[in-house]
Amino acid sequence: MRFDRAELFVVRLPLKFRFETSFGVQTEKVIPLLVLHADGVTGVAEGTMEMAPMYREENIPGALHLLREVFLPRVLGRDFPNPEAVAAALAPFRGNRMAKAMVEMAAWDAWGRALGTPLWQLLGGVRDRVPVGVSLGIQADEAATVDAVARHVQQGYRRIKLKIKPGWDEQPVRAAREAFPDINLTVDANSAYTLADTRALTALDAHHLTYIEQPLAWDDLVDHATLQARLRTPLCLDESITSAADVRKAVQLGAGRVVNLKVARVGGHAEARRVHDLASASGLPVWCGGMLESGIGRAHNIHLSTLENFRLPGDTASASRYWERDIILEPLEMHDGHQRVPQGAGTGVTLDRAYVEELAEIRDEVRA
């Protein structure tokens, strides 16, 4: 497959609700999109980095520069036998995995469309629908938390995740657990705590959580191992897992017992499969995390979630929960606690080009 040109777009989508985490409050999502053209087909992927480096070190301005000046020139005009070879072409460049993932994931989509094969089959998936959880931002108080949980339990979500931060952790968890003793309940700290907060985190053991997600530093495994030894509740590693090598180190240290696998964070589908396989061999279940993706990223996530060791519900909630209008033509909606895998070649979804061009704040083209 020869990629001859690429299009870059940046669009801004308003969220339907105020989403608060330990990072701050988010009311919109700025989304970079990459469209790769090859052999009469196109592949599309989105970037999950933010404008500022809050989640990890990457950001949208830096990613756009690297795509235009470094990564796309390395790929355009060359023949590749498969998407893994695209990932290998970008491997000499250090870090910047989310920017690299845009190229690699678009290549997977294009490859699937050229073959007439769905992405989940290319990746080795084993199911045609995936269980769905929901991530709830920090609410105003305990009553608002219980109300939000109740709405989403009634809608059929298979896991409820509450965002927490220092000073707002056991209170919402206790309220949610008392109201719903039997639900699959988890929390996500987004790296807001340190080992000095061990007492607050061990207090969560009493509430029978499925896991506590990334309580400590975004680039840490050692302190997570110390904390895991003090907790009954499994720790789930998110920001600190960027490769299969990180999974190996986490297992050796005992840093966690669950992995949140975000395909863009680890550099694309090829590395995501390696993370999945090593976690499976090590007895660690994985689930697919979300970054408030549009339908493009959500479709990639759903296809990846068909792999066998995705044993816990992921953050692939209904697109209509987030957007008045998505940037794809097909609806991605949860039914009975599951998302159906999109049908058709590649990701099986179609970019709404007219809407994207209407929204685009940046549009650029790179040629071989």
Contacts in CASP RR format, 6 or more apart in sequence:
PFRMAT RR
TARGET T0000
AUTHOR 0000-0000-0000
METHOD contacts of the structure
MODEL  1
MRFDRAELFVVRLPLKFRFETSFGVQTEKVIPLLVLHADGVTGVAEGTME
MAPMYREENIPGALHLLREVFLPRVLGRDFPNPEAVAAALAPFRGNRMAK
AMVEMAAWDAWGRALGTPLWQLLGGVRDRVPVGVSLGIQADEAATVDAVA
RHVQQGYRRIKLKIKPGWDEQPVRAAREAFPDINLTVDANSAYTLADTRA
LTALDAHHLTYIEQPLAWDDLVDHATLQARLRTPLCLDESITSAADVRKA
VQLGAGRVVNLKVARVGGHAEARRVHDLASASGLPVWCGGMLESGIGRAH
NIHLSTLENFRLPGDTASASRYWERDIILEPLEMHDGHQRVPQGAGTGVT
LDRAYVEELAEIRDEVRA
1 38 0 8 1.000
1 39 0 8 1.000
1 79 0 8 1.000
1 80 0 8 1.000
1 81 0 8 1.000
1 82 0 8 1.000
1 107 0 8 1.000
1 110 0 8 1.000
1 111 0 8 1.000
1 114 0 8 1.000
2 38 0 8 1.000
2 39 0 8 1.000
2 77 0 8 1.000
2 78 0 8 1.000
2 79 0 8 1.000
2 80 0 8 1.000
3 36 0 8 1.000
3 37 0 8 1.000
3 38 0 8 1.000
3 75 0 8 1.000
3 76 0 8 1.000
3 77 0 8 1.000
3 78 0 8 1.000
3 80 0 8 1.000
3 107 0 8 1.000
3 110 0 8 1.000
3 368 0 8 1.000
4 37 0 8 1.000
4 38 0 8 1.000
4 76 0 8 1.000
4 77 0 8 1.000
4 367 0 8 1.000
4 368 0 8 1.000
5 37 0 8 1.000
5 76 0 8 1.000
5 365 0 8 1.000
5 366 0 8 1.000
5 367 0 8 1.000
5 368 0 8 1.000
6 34 0 8 1.000
6 35 0 8 1.000
6 36 0 8 1.000
6 37 0 8 1.000
6 67 0 8 1.000
6 72 0 8 1.000
6 76 0 8 1.000
6 106 0 8 1.000
6 365 0 8 1.000
6 366 0 8 1.000
6 367 0 8 1.000
7 34 0 8 1.000
7 35 0 8 1.000
7 37 0 8 1.000
7 363 0 8 1.000
7 364 0 8 1.000
7 365 0 8 1.000
7 366 0 8 1.000
8 32 0 8 1.000
8 33 0 8 1.000
8 34 0 8 1.000
8 35 0 8 1.000
8 64 0 8 1.000
8 67 0 8 1.000
8 68 0 8 1.000
8 362 0 8 1.000
8 363 0 8 1.000
8 364 0 8 1.000
8 365 0 8 1.000
8 366 0 8 1.000
9 32 0 8 1.000
9 33 0 8 1.000
9 35 0 8 1.000
9 356 0 8 1.000
9 357 0 8 1.000
9 360 0 8 1.000
9 362 0 8 1.000
9 363 0 8 1.000
10 30 0 8 1.000
10 31 0 8 1.000
10 32 0 8 1.000
10 33 0 8 1.000
10 60 0 8 1.000
10 64 0 8 1.000
10 360 0 8 1.000
10 361 0 8 1.000
10 362 0 8 1.000
10 363 0 8 1.000
11 30 0 8 1.000
11 31 0 8 1.000
11 33 0 8 1.000
11 294 0 8 1.000
11 327 0 8 1.000
11 356 0 8 1.000
11 359 0 8 1.000
11 360 0 8 1.000
11 361 0 8 1.000
12 28 0 8 1.000
12 29 0 8 1.000
12 30 0 8 1.000
12 31 0 8 1.000
12 359 0 8 1.000
12 361 0 8 1.000
13 28 0 8 1.000
13 29 0 8 1.000
13 31 0 8 1.000
13 294 0 8 1.000
13 322 0 8 1.000
13 323 0 8 1.000
13 327 0 8 1.000
13 359 0 8 1.000
14 27 0 8 1.000
14 28 0 8 1.000
14 324 0 8 1.000
15 26 0 8 1.000
15 27 0 8 1.000
15 28 0 8 1.000
15 29 0 8 1.000
15 292 0 8 1.000
15 322 0 8 1.000
15 323 0 8 1.000
16 321 0 8 1.000
16 322 0 8 1.000
16 323 0 8 1.000
16 324 0 8 1.000
18 25 0 8 1.000
18 26 0 8 1.000
18 27 0 8 1.000
19 25 0 8 1.000
19 26 0 8 1.000
19 27 0 8 1.000
19 137 0 8 1.000
19 292 0 8 1.000
20 26 0 8 1.000
20 137 0 8 1.000
20 138 0 8 1.000
20 139 0 8 1.000
20 163 0 8 1.000
21 137 0 8 1.000
21 138 0 8 1.000
21 163 0 8 1.000
21 165 0 8 1.000
21 188 0 8 1.000
21 190 0 8 1.000
22 138 0 8 1.000
22 163 0 8 1.000
22 164 0 8 1.000
22 165 0 8 1.000
22 166 0 8 1.000
22 189 0 8 1.000
22 190 0 8 1.000
22 191 0 8 1.000
22 192 0 8 1.000
23 54 0 8 1.000
23 55 0 8 1.000
23 190 0 8 1.000
26 292 0 8 1.000
29 292 0 8 1.000
29 294 0 8 1.000
29 322 0 8 1.000
30 50 0 8 1.000
30 51 0 8 1.000
30 60 0 8 1.000
31 46 0 8 1.000
31 47 0 8 1.000
31 293 0 8 1.000
31 294 0 8 1.000
31 327 0 8 1.000
32 46 0 8 1.000
32 47 0 8 1.000
32 49 0 8 1.000
32 60 0 8 1.000
32 63 0 8 1.000
32 64 0 8 1.000
32 102 0 8 1.000
33 44 0 8 1.000
33 45 0 8 1.000
33 46 0 8 1.000
33 47 0 8 1.000
33 296 0 8 1.000
33 327 0 8 1.000
33 351 0 8 1.000
33 356 0 8 1.000
34 44 0 8 1.000
34 45 0 8 1.000
34 46 0 8 1.000
34 47 0 8 1.000
34 67 0 8 1.000
34 102 0 8 1.000
34 103 0 8 1.000
34 106 0 8 1.000
35 42 0 8 1.000
35 43 0 8 1.000
35 44 0 8 1.000
35 106 0 8 1.000
35 351 0 8 1.000
36 42 0 8 1.000
36 43 0 8 1.000
36 44 0 8 1.000
36 103 0 8 1.000
36 106 0 8 1.000
36 107 0 8 1.000
36 109 0 8 1.000
36 110 0 8 1.000
37 43 0 8 1.000
38 107 0 8 1.000
38 110 0 8 1.000
38 114 0 8 1.000
39 110 0 8 1.000
39 114 0 8 1.000
40 114 0 8 1.000
41 110 0 8 1.000
41 113 0 8 1.000
41 114 0 8 1.000
42 109 0 8 1.000
42 110 0 8 1.000
42 113 0 8 1.000
43 106 0 8 1.000
43 107 0 8 1.000
43 109 0 8 1.000
43 110 0 8 1.000
43 113 0 8 1.000
43 346 0 8 1.000
44 106 0 8 1.000
44 109 0 8 1.000
44 296 0 8 1.000
44 347 0 8 1.000
44 351 0 8 1.000
45 101 0 8 1.000
45 102 0 8 1.000
45 103 0 8 1.000
45 104 0 8 1.000
45 105 0 8 1.000
45 106 0 8 1.000
45 109 0 8 1.000
45 296 0 8 1.000
45 297 0 8 1.000
45 300 0 8 1.000
46 102 0 8 1.000
46 293 0 8 1.000
46 294 0 8 1.000
46 296 0 8 1.000
46 297 0 8 1.000
47 60 0 8 1.000
47 63 0 8 1.000
47 98 0 8 1.000
47 99 0 8 1.000
47 101 0 8 1.000
47 102 0 8 1.000
47 264 0 8 1.000
47 297 0 8 1.000
48 55 0 8 1.000
48 98 0 8 1.000
48 101 0 8 1.000
48 262 0 8 1.000
48 264 0 8 1.000
48 265 0 8 1.000
48 290 0 8 1.000
48 291 0 8 1.000
48 293 0 8 1.000
48 297 0 8 1.000
49 55 0 8 1.000
49 56 0 8 1.000
49 58 0 8 1.000
49 59 0 8 1.000
49 60 0 8 1.000
49 63 0 8 1.000
49 98 0 8 1.000
49 99 0 8 1.000
50 59 0 8 1.000
50 60 0 8 1.000
51 59 0 8 1.000
51 60 0 8 1.000
51 61 0 8 1.000
52 59 0 8 1.000
53 59 0 8 1.000
55 190 0 8 1.000
55 218 0 8 1.000
55 239 0 8 1.000
55 291 0 8 1.000
56 98 0 8 1.000
56 218 0 8 1.000
56 239 0 8 1.000
56 242 0 8 1.000
56 265 0 8 1.000
58 96 0 8 1.000
58 97 0 8 1.000
58 98 0 8 1.000
58 99 0 8 1.000
62 99 0 8 1.000
63 96 0 8 1.000
63 98 0 8 1.000
63 99 0 8 1.000
63 102 0 8 1.000
64 362 0 8 1.000
64 364 0 8 1.000
66 93 0 8 1.000
66 96 0 8 1.000
66 99 0 8 1.000
67 99 0 8 1.000
67 102 0 8 1.000
67 103 0 8 1.000
67 366 0 8 1.000
68 364 0 8 1.000
68 366 0 8 1.000
70 93 0 8 1.000
71 90 0 8 1.000
71 93 0 8 1.000
71 99 0 8 1.000
71 100 0 8 1.000
71 103 0 8 1.000
72 103 0 8 1.000
72 366 0 8 1.000
73 366 0 8 1.000
74 89 0 8 1.000
74 90 0 8 1.000
75 86 0 8 1.000
75 89 0 8 1.000
75 90 0 8 1.000
75 103 0 8 1.000
75 107 0 8 1.000
76 366 0 8 1.000
76 367 0 8 1.000
76 368 0 8 1.000
77 368 0 8 1.000
78 89 0 8 1.000
80 86 0 8 1.000
80 89 0 8 1.000
80 107 0 8 1.000
82 111 0 8 1.000
83 104 0 8 1.000
83 107 0 8 1.000
83 108 0 8 1.000
83 111 0 8 1.000
83 269 0 8 1.000
83 270 0 8 1.000
84 270 0 8 1.000
86 103 0 8 1.000
86 104 0 8 1.000
86 107 0 8 1.000
87 100 0 8 1.000
87 104 0 8 1.000
87 267 0 8 1.000
87 268 0 8 1.000
87 270 0 8 1.000
87 271 0 8 1.000
90 100 0 8 1.000
90 103 0 8 1.000
90 104 0 8 1.000
93 100 0 8 1.000
95 242 0 8 1.000
97 242 0 8 1.000
97 264 0 8 1.000
97 265 0 8 1.000
97 266 0 8 1.000
97 267 0 8 1.000
97 268 0 8 1.000
97 271 0 8 1.000
98 264 0 8 1.000
98 265 0 8 1.000
98 267 0 8 1.000
100 267 0 8 1.000
100 268 0 8 1.000
101 263 0 8 1.000
101 264 0 8 1.000
101 265 0 8 1.000
101 266 0 8 1.000
101 267 0 8 1.000
101 268 0 8 1.000
102 264 0 8 1.000
104 267 0 8 1.000
104 268 0 8 1.000
104 269 0 8 1.000
104 270 0 8 1.000
105 263 0 8 1.000
105 264 0 8 1.000
105 268 0 8 1.000
105 269 0 8 1.000
105 300 0 8 1.000
108 119 0 8 1.000
108 122 0 8 1.000
108 123 0 8 1.000
108 269 0 8 1.000
108 300 0 8 1.000
108 346 0 8 1.000
109 119 0 8 1.000
109 300 0 8 1.000
109 346 0 8 1.000
109 347 0 8 1.000
111 122 0 8 1.000
111 346 0 8 1.000
112 118 0 8 1.000
112 119 0 8 1.000
112 122 0 8 1.000
112 345 0 8 1.000
112 346 0 8 1.000
113 345 0 8 1.000
113 346 0 8 1.000
115 122 0 8 1.000
115 345 0 8 1.000
116 344 0 8 1.000
116 345 0 8 1.000
116 346 0 8 1.000
117 345 0 8 1.000
117 346 0 8 1.000
118 303 0 8 1.000
118 341 0 8 1.000
118 342 0 8 1.000
118 343 0 8 1.000
118 344 0 8 1.000
118 345 0 8 1.000
118 346 0 8 1.000
118 348 0 8 1.000
119 269 0 8 1.000
119 300 0 8 1.000
119 303 0 8 1.000
119 346 0 8 1.000
119 347 0 8 1.000
119 348 0 8 1.000
120 128 0 8 1.000
120 303 0 8 1.000
120 304 0 8 1.000
120 306 0 8 1.000
120 341 0 8 1.000
122 346 0 8 1.000
123 269 0 8 1.000
123 273 0 8 1.000
123 303 0 8 1.000
123 304 0 8 1.000
123 306 0 8 1.000
123 307 0 8 1.000
124 306 0 8 1.000
124 307 0 8 1.000
125 306 0 8 1.000
125 307 0 8 1.000
125 308 0 8 1.000
126 306 0 8 1.000
126 307 0 8 1.000
126 308 0 8 1.000
127 306 0 8 1.000
127 341 0 8 1.000
128 306 0 8 1.000
128 340 0 8 1.000
128 341 0 8 1.000
129 338 0 8 1.000
129 339 0 8 1.000
129 340 0 8 1.000
129 341 0 8 1.000
130 288 0 8 1.000
130 302 0 8 1.000
130 305 0 8 1.000
130 306 0 8 1.000
130 310 0 8 1.000
130 314 0 8 1.000
130 316 0 8 1.000
130 338 0 8 1.000
130 339 0 8 1.000
130 341 0 8 1.000
131 158 0 8 1.000
131 159 0 8 1.000
131 312 0 8 1.000
131 313 0 8 1.000
131 314 0 8 1.000
131 337 0 8 1.000
131 338 0 8 1.000
132 157 0 8 1.000
132 158 0 8 1.000
132 313 0 8 1.000
132 314 0 8 1.000
132 316 0 8 1.000
132 317 0 8 1.000
132 318 0 8 1.000
132 334 0 8 1.000
132 337 0 8 1.000
132 338 0 8 1.000
132 339 0 8 1.000
133 157 0 8 1.000
133 158 0 8 1.000
133 159 0 8 1.000
133 160 0 8 1.000
133 161 0 8 1.000
133 313 0 8 1.000
133 314 0 8 1.000
133 315 0 8 1.000
133 316 0 8 1.000
133 317 0 8 1.000
133 337 0 8 1.000
134 152 0 8 1.000
134 157 0 8 1.000
134 159 0 8 1.000
134 160 0 8 1.000
134 161 0 8 1.000
134 315 0 8 1.000
134 317 0 8 1.000
134 321 0 8 1.000
135 161 0 8 1.000
135 163 0 8 1.000
135 188 0 8 1.000
135 290 0 8 1.000
135 315 0 8 1.000
135 317 0 8 1.000
136 145 0 8 1.000
136 148 0 8 1.000
136 149 0 8 1.000
136 152 0 8 1.000
136 160 0 8 1.000
136 161 0 8 1.000
136 162 0 8 1.000
136 163 0 8 1.000
137 148 0 8 1.000
137 162 0 8 1.000
137 163 0 8 1.000
138 163 0 8 1.000
138 164 0 8 1.000
138 165 0 8 1.000
138 168 0 8 1.000
138 172 0 8 1.000
139 145 0 8 1.000
139 147 0 8 1.000
139 148 0 8 1.000
139 172 0 8 1.000
142 171 0 8 1.000
142 172 0 8 1.000
142 174 0 8 1.000
142 175 0 8 1.000
143 175 0 8 1.000
145 162 0 8 1.000
145 172 0 8 1.000
145 175 0 8 1.000
145 176 0 8 1.000
146 175 0 8 1.000
146 176 0 8 1.000
146 179 0 8 1.000
149 160 0 8 1.000
149 162 0 8 1.000
149 176 0 8 1.000
149 179 0 8 1.000
149 180 0 8 1.000
149 183 0 8 1.000
150 179 0 8 1.000
150 180 0 8 1.000
152 160 0 8 1.000
153 160 0 8 1.000
153 180 0 8 1.000
153 183 0 8 1.000
155 334 0 8 1.000
156 334 0 8 1.000
156 336 0 8 1.000
156 337 0 8 1.000
157 313 0 8 1.000
157 317 0 8 1.000
157 334 0 8 1.000
157 337 0 8 1.000
158 184 0 8 1.000
158 313 0 8 1.000
158 337 0 8 1.000
158 338 0 8 1.000
159 183 0 8 1.000
159 184 0 8 1.000
159 185 0 8 1.000
159 186 0 8 1.000
159 210 0 8 1.000
159 312 0 8 1.000
159 313 0 8 1.000
159 314 0 8 1.000
160 176 0 8 1.000
160 180 0 8 1.000
160 183 0 8 1.000
160 184 0 8 1.000
160 185 0 8 1.000
160 186 0 8 1.000
161 185 0 8 1.000
161 186 0 8 1.000
161 187 0 8 1.000
161 188 0 8 1.000
161 213 0 8 1.000
161 315 0 8 1.000
162 172 0 8 1.000
162 173 0 8 1.000
162 176 0 8 1.000
162 185 0 8 1.000
162 186 0 8 1.000
162 187 0 8 1.000
162 188 0 8 1.000
163 187 0 8 1.000
163 188 0 8 1.000
163 189 0 8 1.000
163 190 0 8 1.000
164 172 0 8 1.000
164 173 0 8 1.000
164 187 0 8 1.000
164 188 0 8 1.000
164 189 0 8 1.000
164 192 0 8 1.000
165 189 0 8 1.000
165 190 0 8 1.000
165 192 0 8 1.000
166 192 0 8 1.000
166 193 0 8 1.000
166 197 0 8 1.000
166 200 0 8 1.000
167 200 0 8 1.000
169 187 0 8 1.000
169 189 0 8 1.000
169 200 0 8 1.000
169 201 0 8 1.000
169 203 0 8 1.000
169 204 0 8 1.000
170 200 0 8 1.000
170 203 0 8 1.000
170 204 0 8 1.000
170 207 0 8 1.000
173 185 0 8 1.000
173 187 0 8 1.000
173 204 0 8 1.000
173 207 0 8 1.000
173 209 0 8 1.000
174 207 0 8 1.000
176 183 0 8 1.000
176 185 0 8 1.000
177 185 0 8 1.000
177 207 0 8 1.000
177 208 0 8 1.000
184 210 0 8 1.000
184 313 0 8 1.000
185 207 0 8 1.000
185 208 0 8 1.000
185 209 0 8 1.000
185 210 0 8 1.000
186 209 0 8 1.000
186 210 0 8 1.000
186 211 0 8 1.000
186 212 0 8 1.000
186 213 0 8 1.000
186 236 0 8 1.000
187 204 0 8 1.000
187 209 0 8 1.000
187 212 0 8 1.000
187 213 0 8 1.000
188 213 0 8 1.000
188 214 0 8 1.000
188 238 0 8 1.000
189 212 0 8 1.000
189 213 0 8 1.000
189 214 0 8 1.000
189 215 0 8 1.000
190 213 0 8 1.000
190 214 0 8 1.000
190 239 0 8 1.000
191 214 0 8 1.000
191 215 0 8 1.000
191 216 0 8 1.000
191 217 0 8 1.000
191 218 0 8 1.000
191 239 0 8 1.000
192 215 0 8 1.000
193 200 0 8 1.000
193 201 0 8 1.000
193 215 0 8 1.000
193 216 0 8 1.000
194 216 0 8 1.000
194 217 0 8 1.000
194 223 0 8 1.000
195 216 0 8 1.000
195 223 0 8 1.000
195 226 0 8 1.000
195 227 0 8 1.000
197 215 0 8 1.000
198 227 0 8 1.000
198 230 0 8 1.000
201 212 0 8 1.000
201 215 0 8 1.000
201 227 0 8 1.000
201 231 0 8 1.000
202 230 0 8 1.000
202 231 0 8 1.000
204 212 0 8 1.000
204 233 0 8 1.000
205 231 0 8 1.000
205 232 0 8 1.000
205 233 0 8 1.000
209 233 0 8 1.000
210 234 0 8 1.000
210 258 0 8 1.000
210 312 0 8 1.000
211 233 0 8 1.000
211 234 0 8 1.000
211 235 0 8 1.000
211 236 0 8 1.000
211 257 0 8 1.000
211 258 0 8 1.000
212 231 0 8 1.000
212 233 0 8 1.000
212 234 0 8 1.000
212 235 0 8 1.000
212 236 0 8 1.000
213 235 0 8 1.000
213 236 0 8 1.000
213 238 0 8 1.000
213 260 0 8 1.000
214 235 0 8 1.000
214 236 0 8 1.000
214 237 0 8 1.000
214 238 0 8 1.000
214 239 0 8 1.000
214 240 0 8 1.000
214 260 0 8 1.000
215 224 0 8 1.000
215 227 0 8 1.000
215 235 0 8 1.000
216 223 0 8 1.000
216 224 0 8 1.000
216 227 0 8 1.000
217 223 0 8 1.000
217 240 0 8 1.000
218 239 0 8 1.000
218 240 0 8 1.000
219 239 0 8 1.000
219 240 0 8 1.000
220 240 0 8 1.000
221 237 0 8 1.000
221 240 0 8 1.000
221 246 0 8 1.000
221 249 0 8 1.000
221 250 0 8 1.000
221 253 0 8 1.000
221 255 0 8 1.000
222 253 0 8 1.000
222 255 0 8 1.000
224 235 0 8 1.000
224 237 0 8 1.000
224 240 0 8 1.000
224 250 0 8 1.000
224 253 0 8 1.000
224 255 0 8 1.000
224 256 0 8 1.000
225 250 0 8 1.000
225 253 0 8 1.000
225 254 0 8 1.000
225 255 0 8 1.000
225 256 0 8 1.000
227 235 0 8 1.000
228 234 0 8 1.000
228 235 0 8 1.000
228 254 0 8 1.000
228 255 0 8 1.000
228 256 0 8 1.000
228 257 0 8 1.000
229 254 0 8 1.000
234 256 0 8 1.000
234 257 0 8 1.000
234 258 0 8 1.000
235 255 0 8 1.000
235 256 0 8 1.000
235 257 0 8 1.000
235 258 0 8 1.000
236 256 0 8 1.000
236 257 0 8 1.000
236 258 0 8 1.000
236 259 0 8 1.000
236 260 0 8 1.000
237 246 0 8 1.000
237 250 0 8 1.000
237 255 0 8 1.000
237 256 0 8 1.000
237 258 0 8 1.000
237 259 0 8 1.000
237 260 0 8 1.000
238 260 0 8 1.000
238 262 0 8 1.000
238 265 0 8 1.000
238 289 0 8 1.000
239 265 0 8 1.000
240 246 0 8 1.000
240 250 0 8 1.000
240 255 0 8 1.000
241 247 0 8 1.000
241 250 0 8 1.000
241 259 0 8 1.000
241 260 0 8 1.000
241 261 0 8 1.000
241 265 0 8 1.000
241 266 0 8 1.000
241 275 0 8 1.000
242 265 0 8 1.000
242 266 0 8 1.000
242 267 0 8 1.000
243 266 0 8 1.000
243 271 0 8 1.000
243 274 0 8 1.000
243 275 0 8 1.000
244 271 0 8 1.000
244 274 0 8 1.000
244 275 0 8 1.000
244 277 0 8 1.000
244 278 0 8 1.000
247 259 0 8 1.000
247 275 0 8 1.000
247 278 0 8 1.000
247 279 0 8 1.000
247 282 0 8 1.000
247 284 0 8 1.000
248 278 0 8 1.000
248 282 0 8 1.000
249 255 0 8 1.000
250 256 0 8 1.000
250 259 0 8 1.000
251 282 0 8 1.000
251 284 0 8 1.000
256 284 0 8 1.000
257 284 0 8 1.000
258 284 0 8 1.000
258 285 0 8 1.000
258 286 0 8 1.000
258 287 0 8 1.000
258 312 0 8 1.000
259 275 0 8 1.000
259 279 0 8 1.000
259 284 0 8 1.000
259 285 0 8 1.000
259 286 0 8 1.000
259 287 0 8 1.000
260 286 0 8 1.000
260 287 0 8 1.000
260 288 0 8 1.000
260 289 0 8 1.000
261 272 0 8 1.000
261 275 0 8 1.000
261 276 0 8 1.000
261 279 0 8 1.000
261 286 0 8 1.000
261 287 0 8 1.000
261 288 0 8 1.000
261 289 0 8 1.000
261 304 0 8 1.000
261 310 0 8 1.000
262 288 0 8 1.000
262 289 0 8 1.000
262 290 0 8 1.000
262 291 0 8 1.000
263 269 0 8 1.000
263 272 0 8 1.000
263 288 0 8 1.000
263 300 0 8 1.000
263 301 0 8 1.000
263 304 0 8 1.000
264 291 0 8 1.000
266 272 0 8 1.000
266 275 0 8 1.000
269 300 0 8 1.000
269 304 0 8 1.000
272 304 0 8 1.000
273 307 0 8 1.000
275 286 0 8 1.000
276 286 0 8 1.000
276 307 0 8 1.000
276 309 0 8 1.000
276 310 0 8 1.000
277 309 0 8 1.000
279 285 0 8 1.000
279 286 0 8 1.000
279 309 0 8 1.000
280 286 0 8 1.000
280 308 0 8 1.000
280 309 0 8 1.000
285 309 0 8 1.000
285 310 0 8 1.000
285 311 0 8 1.000
285 312 0 8 1.000
286 309 0 8 1.000
286 310 0 8 1.000
286 311 0 8 1.000
286 312 0 8 1.000
287 305 0 8 1.000
287 310 0 8 1.000
287 311 0 8 1.000
287 312 0 8 1.000
287 313 0 8 1.000
287 314 0 8 1.000
287 315 0 8 1.000
288 301 0 8 1.000
288 302 0 8 1.000
288 304 0 8 1.000
288 305 0 8 1.000
288 310 0 8 1.000
288 314 0 8 1.000
288 315 0 8 1.000
288 316 0 8 1.000
289 301 0 8 1.000
289 314 0 8 1.000
289 315 0 8 1.000
290 301 0 8 1.000
290 314 0 8 1.000
290 315 0 8 1.000
290 316 0 8 1.000
292 322 0 8 1.000
293 300 0 8 1.000
293 301 0 8 1.000
294 319 0 8 1.000
294 323 0 8 1.000
294 326 0 8 1.000
294 327 0 8 1.000
294 328 0 8 1.000
295 319 0 8 1.000
295 326 0 8 1.000
295 327 0 8 1.000
295 328 0 8 1.000
295 332 0 8 1.000
295 349 0 8 1.000
296 327 0 8 1.000
296 328 0 8 1.000
296 347 0 8 1.000
296 349 0 8 1.000
296 351 0 8 1.000
298 316 0 8 1.000
298 319 0 8 1.000
298 332 0 8 1.000
299 328 0 8 1.000
299 332 0 8 1.000
299 342 0 8 1.000
299 347 0 8 1.000
299 348 0 8 1.000
299 349 0 8 1.000
300 347 0 8 1.000
301 315 0 8 1.000
301 316 0 8 1.000
302 316 0 8 1.000
302 332 0 8 1.000
302 339 0 8 1.000
302 341 0 8 1.000
302 342 0 8 1.000
303 341 0 8 1.000
303 342 0 8 1.000
303 346 0 8 1.000
303 347 0 8 1.000
304 310 0 8 1.000
305 314 0 8 1.000
305 316 0 8 1.000
305 339 0 8 1.000
306 341 0 8 1.000
313 337 0 8 1.000
316 332 0 8 1.000
316 334 0 8 1.000
316 339 0 8 1.000
317 334 0 8 1.000
318 332 0 8 1.000
318 333 0 8 1.000
318 334 0 8 1.000
319 326 0 8 1.000
319 331 0 8 1.000
319 332 0 8 1.000
319 333 0 8 1.000
320 326 0 8 1.000
320 331 0 8 1.000
320 333 0 8 1.000
325 355 0 8 1.000
326 332 0 8 1.000
326 352 0 8 1.000
327 351 0 8 1.000
327 352 0 8 1.000
327 355 0 8 1.000
327 356 0 8 1.000
327 359 0 8 1.000
328 349 0 8 1.000
328 350 0 8 1.000
328 351 0 8 1.000
328 352 0 8 1.000
329 349 0 8 1.000
329 350 0 8 1.000
329 351 0 8 1.000
329 352 0 8 1.000
330 342 0 8 1.000
330 348 0 8 1.000
330 349 0 8 1.000
330 350 0 8 1.000
332 339 0 8 1.000
332 342 0 8 1.000
332 349 0 8 1.000
333 339 0 8 1.000
342 348 0 8 1.000
342 349 0 8 1.000
357 363 0 8 1.000
END
